[in-house]
């Protein structure tokens, strides 16, 4: 007990930046897969930012999960398409990854977390591109749509958003899942394109990953957490 107390005293005596750095590093280590993914996304975002538009289009086209590439090199594009950001900036995805990927990776463990993300990414890609293929076959979309750019991490994110449902305690779980489905259904209603269908499909796939969550300890009560945070702020 004496050694423990002495250690805590020494820790408080360290400079604030040392303590902050250790806290940040501990936070990052708690979700290594998420932060490795974010590091790759930061690098690829910088690549696109520093090349000319023609080169950027060529890079992204090679990594697009369009109908053509899904026929000739599906594994390559399914992997590489998840290493680039489509729409929005890296900082916005940094926030979203911390809100959704980090708690799910901590809860499920890295292997189960990445399994959910990839199942959603692959499943939603094939479902959305299948809808596009059907539209082309019916004459509702032009034949050149087989080369449409389709890349990014949003399907994987939507799947993780979906599976996070099972970490939240009842009755807030029901409010959360209704909100998630409302957002993605509204997206389909507004856009009426294959990408919005992919997002909704990914969220539903995440919800279907319930068996992966069985036996995992932990829960999140948003109301209790908000009350605890309020008490800590009042003490300060």
C-alpha positions, 0 to 999 in steps of 0.5 A: 500500500505504501508503494502504491501511495508513493507511486501516485504521489510521484505521478501527481508531481510530474509535469502536466504535459507528461501526465497528459501524454501518458493519458493520451498514450494509454487511450490510444493503446486501448484501441490500437486498430482504430488508431492504426486505421486513422494513421493510414487514412491521414497518410492517404488523405495527404497523398490526395491533397498533394497530387494534381486532380488527374493523378488523384482520380487515377489513384482512387479509380484503381481502388474503387469497388465499382462493378468492373473491379468487383468482377476482375479484382474484388479482394484488392479493391475491397481492401484498398478502398477502405484506406481512403476517405470519400467526402468530409475531412480527416478530422471529421472522421477522427471524431467519428472514429473516437465516438464509435470505433474506439468504444466498440474496439475496446468492448469487443476486442480488436479481432471482433471489432475489425470483423464487424467493420469488414463484414459491413464494408464488404456486405454493403458494397456488394448490396449497393453495387448489386442495386446499381447493377440492377438499375443498369440492367433495367435501363435506369442507370447508364452502362458507364456506371459500372466504372463509378467511383466507390471507395471510403470507410463509411460502410465500415463505420455504419456497421460499427454504429449499428453493432454499438447498439448492444453495448448501450443499456435498455431502454436507451438502446431502443432510442439509439437504434431508432435514431440510427435507423432514422438517420440512414432511412432518411438518407435513402429517402433524400438521396435515392442512390446506391451509396445511401442504400449501402449505408443503410445496409451496413447499419443493418449488417452491424445490427445483425452482428449481434452473435459476435457481441455475445459473452462480451462484458461491459455496458454503457448507460448514457444517463448515468455517465452524464450524471457522473460527468456533471458531478465531477464538473461540480466538484471542480 
